[in-house]
Structure formats: structure tokens, C-alpha cells
């Protein structure tokens, strides 16, 4: 199979629709990361996503629809706070989980009676979703546990010869996956932190909790289990107060002939004179934007990535910290 990378055009959208309706998989740009999309109504198409990624069979997928799609056909009930959140933040990097009507493949939700739905704001994603005009199941377009893709080339490197088409919308500006919000209860609960923060949600819904999974529980959302977002090189992760230990590990790697590199926020990076450093930036938004691109770069350039946890908490930092700890196994 030849994998084509194409920008959005009448030709590429016709091709994308043909592939999707034939049960194949198409990668597409979103404002967060690239997605690996297939017909959410088809068991065989959804199964193909899991096979391509090597994704665990109990890790649910998100259904993507265009801004004018009637999601009431897919979900059983939408509480008033969810309607208010949709008005405030959609289209955008927010996924909401509702009771399901069972109109898509049961494989999407891995047997759960809920469905995660997202309306991306990317013009490329919107054009693709309008062209197919069906619910599209789409996890991030990377091999399971590998770094999420923020360019078409990242997708190509994981899936060359395995998927027919990548719809190229340029670099993803958000940089980390959507916030996932459980909307099945009396108040919204964050299942996965992201760019739409707990504070932003609470300002609209009145309150917002954070779900704490129980040991051994089946994941209720993507990104809740397993090591994710990981580079292929070796990694280590340290708290800020463990910096001297991190420096010692760096020097040990150099003495062995390796290529160590620090991976940290700007305030720390500026103090690490004489060390190789990948600088995440100085704000939560900047760190989210740079995170996966720098992990891909680190994977190519270093034998050991040494992550140091940012000191700030709250807001977008929560999403960044979530991805960092999973990527580095911290």
C-alpha cells in the first residue's frame, strides 16, 4: 500500500470518503494531535484501528463529528451543564462522555454503555467530517504507547504503507489531546486533563470534579491507563528537588558514550549551562504546544531523555504533567 500525504482539496476529500466508506482508515489533522479515523458504525473498521495501532482492546475510542452533526442520535441524554459547555467550548479540544444509544459499534466504547464525542475545531478535521458525514472513531494517529503525532510526517513515520491517506493540515497547534469529561452524572468529572481546564469548565458548569480511577478498573476514557506518549529512547524522570541526581545520571550517560538530554521547563533550562536541553517553554500552553514535537526530536537525537517535572500546577499544567509522567514512566 502507498501512503499519500495530501492537503485538503475536493480530490483528497473524495478519496478520504471513498476509503472510509470502504472500511479503511484515514489519518487527519486536528487542533490537538493527528487522528486515525474510521467509520464508527462498522465493527470491522473499528477493529482495524485497534489492529493498526496495537491498541489494547479495553481502551475506548472517541467519536468525532462535524459542528452541525446531531449528536442526540448517538447519545441518550445531555444534561444542561453539558449543553452550556458545548456552547462555550465547541468546536474545540473538549471530549464529552454521555450515555450511549448504541448507534455505533460496541467496539468503540469497549463494552461500556457510554460514548465519548468530540467536535474538533481544525478546518481540516471539519472538512473531512463534513465530507464523510458519519461519526468517525479516531484515536491519535500513532502506534500504541509511542509519542502522539503533531505533524503529518510523524504519522507517516508510524504508518507508512499501512494506511492509504493522511490529510495534512500542518502542525497541530494545541499539542496535547483533548480534555475528556464525564457528563453522565450531576457534575462533570475530568477523566483526562487537557487544554480545556478544570477552572474553565467550573466557570461554566458551576463545579467540576476530577475522576480518580480505582486499581484494576477498566479505563473509562483514552489516556487513563498504560504507558503512553513514550519515545523509543531511554528515559528518566525527576522532581525539581532531585536535580543533582538528574545531573549525575546525565554525566554517567556521557561517560558511557551516550547522548543524554534534559527535558524541562524554560526557568530550569536557562540554568543548565553546559548541558544539552530541550526547552518546553514557560507557560502551560507553551509546554503543551511543544511537548510532542520535542519528544519526537529527543527520540531522534538522544540516547537518554532526562525529564524534570514542572513546578507549577493547575490549568493546562495538569494536562502537561499527565502526558509527561506517562511518557517518562514517572
N, C-alpha and C positions, 0 to 999 in steps of 0.2 A: 504494500500500500504506500502511495505517495502522500505525504502530509503537506498541504498547501497552507501558506500564511497569506491571508487576503484582508485588505481593509473593507469597510462596509460599502457596498455598491449593490445595484439591482442584481448583478450577476452573482456576487457572493451570497446575497440573501436568498436567492433562488436555490443555489447549491445547498446552503445550510438547511433550508426547508426540505429539500429532497432527501438529504442524509437523515434528518431527524424522523421524517415520516417513514423512512425505510428501516428504522430501528437502530440507526448508527448514532455515534457520539460526536458532538461538535464543541470545541473549546471557544469561549467568548470572553471578551473584556468586560469587567465591571469596575465600579469605582473603588472597590476594596482589593480583590485579587481576581485573577482569571478563573473562570468556572469551566467545569467539564459537564456539558449538558446533554440530556437525552429525554425522550418522551416519558413523562412521569406516569402516564396511564398504562405503560407497557411493562409487564414483568421482565421480558427478555431484554428490553433496552436498559432498564434499571439494573438488572443483573450484570449487564455488560460494563456499566460504570464500576461496580464493585470489583469485577474481574480485572479491568484495566488498571485500576489504582492498587490492587492488592489490599483493598479496604476490609476491615473486619465486618462480618455480617450483622453485628449488633450495633453499628454506629450509624444513626439515622442521617438522611439527606434533607436538604432544604429544597422546596419547590419555588421556582422563580416565575413571576408573571409580569406582564406589562401593566402600566399605570391604569388602564381602563378595563382590565380584566375583572370580572365579577367574582371575587373570592368567596362570596356566600355559596357558590356552587361547590366549593371544596371543603368548607369548614362548617361545623354545626352551629356555633354561636359565637358572637363577637360582643364582648362586654363594652359598655360605654367608654371606659377608660382606654380600651384598645382603639376605638374609633377616634378618640381625641389624639392618641399617639400617632395614629396613621395620618391624620390631618396635619400634625406638627412636623413629622419626620419622614414621611414617604412621598415620593420615591427617595430612597436613601439607604444607608448602611444599618438597617434595623430589620431583624427577622422576628416574627411573632408566631408563637406556637398556640394553636387552637385545637379544640376537639374536632376530629376528622369526620367527614361524611362518607369516607371510604370510596371516593370517586377516582382516586389514583391508586397505583399499585401498592399493595401492602408492604412490599419490599422497601419502599421509600422510608417508611417510619419504623421498619424492622419489627413489625408486630405490635407496636404501641398504638393506642387509639387516638393519637394526636397527629397533627400535621404542622410542620414549620413552613411558613410562607414569607417570601421576600419580594419586594418591588425595587429593583436596583435603579439608580439614577443615571448610570452611564448611558450616553446616547447610543453607543454600540450595542449594549445589552437591550435597551428599549427597541431598537430597530430589529434585532434578532427575534425578540419575544413577540413583537407585533407581526413579523413575517410568518412565524410558525403558528401563533395564536392558540397555543395549547400550554398547559402547565409543564415546565421544564425542571426536572430534577437535576441539581447541579452542586456537587462538592467542589472544592478547589481543584484546579487542574494540575495536580502534581501526584507523583507516586506516593502512596500512603506513607506517612511519617517523614517524608522529605520536606524541604523548605517550600512554602507556598509561592506561586509564581506571580510576579508583578509586571512581567513583560511577555510578549508572545514568544520570544526566544527561550525564556525559561520553560514554557510549556513544550516547545519543540524539543528541547533537550531531554525531557522526560518521556515524550510520546511520539517521537519521530518514527514514522512507518506504522504507527498503531492507531492513529485517528486520521480521518481524511481532511479535516479543515480546522484552522484556527482563525477566528475573526479578530483581527488586530485593531485595537482601539488606542494603542500607545501604552505608555507606562501608567499603571494604576496609582492614583494619587492618594487614596486613603491609606493603603499599605498593609492593613490587617483586616481580617474577616469581620463580617457584620456582628453587632451585638445580637445575641439571641435571648428573647424574652418570653417567658411562660405566661400566657394570658388565659389560663384555664381556671384561675382562682379569683378571689375577691380583690387581690392586689397583684400587680405584675412582679415577677421574680426573674432576676437575671440568671440565665443558665450559662452564658458565655459573655464576658465583658468585651466591649469594642468601642467604636468611635462615638456611638450614641451612649452617653454615660448615665450612670445611676442618678446623678444630680439632675441631668436634663430630663430624664424620664419622670422623676419625682415632681419636678416643677410643673408637669402637665397632668400626671395621673394622681397627684396628691401624696403618693408614697411609692416606694419601690424597694423590694427585698432582694437578697442575693441567695440563690439556692445552694445549699451545701450537700453534695451527693454523699450517700451512705456507702460504706465499703461493700464491694461486690454487686452494687446496683447496676442494672443496665443503663447505659448512657441515654439521657432524655434529649440530647442535643449533640450536634457535631462539636468537637473540640473539648469534650468533657472527660475523655478517657484516653489512655495510651500516650506514648511519647510522640509528639507532633513537631512539625516545622523544623526538623533537625538537619543540620549539614552533615555531609559524609565524612568530614574530618573529625578528629577527636575534639572533645570539648571539656571544659571545667567551669564551674560557676561559684562565685564567691560573694559574700556580703561585703558592703563597703568597709567594715571594720577589719576585714580579713585581707586587706590589700597587700601587706607584707608577705603573706603566704602565697598570694597570687603572683607577686613579683618573683618569689623563689621558684615557683613552678615554671614561670617564663624562662628564667635563667637555666634551669635544668634541661628544658626542651632545647634551648640553643646549644648547650654543651653536648647534647646527643646528636647535634647536626640537624635538628628540626627547625621549623619556621613558626614560632609562636606569634600570636597577635592578640592584643587586648580588644575587647568589645564592650564599650561603655558609654556613658553619657558625657556630654561636652565638658562639664565642670571638672570631671576627673581626667578626661583625655588631655586637657591642657596642662596637667601636672606631670604627665608621663613622658617627659623628655628622654629621648634615647630608646624608647620602646616603640614597636610597631603598634598602631592603634587604628581601629575602625570606630569613628566618632558617630554615635547615634543622634546627637543633637541635644538641644537644651530644653525642649518642651515635650509634653506628651504627644502632641500632634506631630511634631517633627520626628520624634522617635518612631512613631507608628509608620510614618511615611517612608523612613529609611530602613526599617528593620529587616525586611526580607531581602531587599536589594543588597544590603551589606552582608547578610548571611550567605547569599549566593557568592558574593565577592570573596568573603572569608574562606568559603569552601574551596575556591579555586587557588587562593594564594597561601593559605596557612596549613600547617600540619596539626596545629593545636589552637583552637579559639578559646580564650580565657574571658568569660563573661563576668562583669561586675554589676550587681543589681543596682538600679537607680534608687536614690534615697527618697524621692517624692512618692506620695500615694494619693489615691483619689482621681476622679476624672478619667481621662484617656490613659493615664499611667497604669490603671488597673488592667486594661487590655494589653498594654505593652508587657507588663510584668507576667501576665498569664502566658503570653507567647514565649517570652524569654525563658521562663522556668521549664516549659515543656521542650523547647528547642535544645536547651543545655542540660536537661535532666536534673535541674537544680532542686 
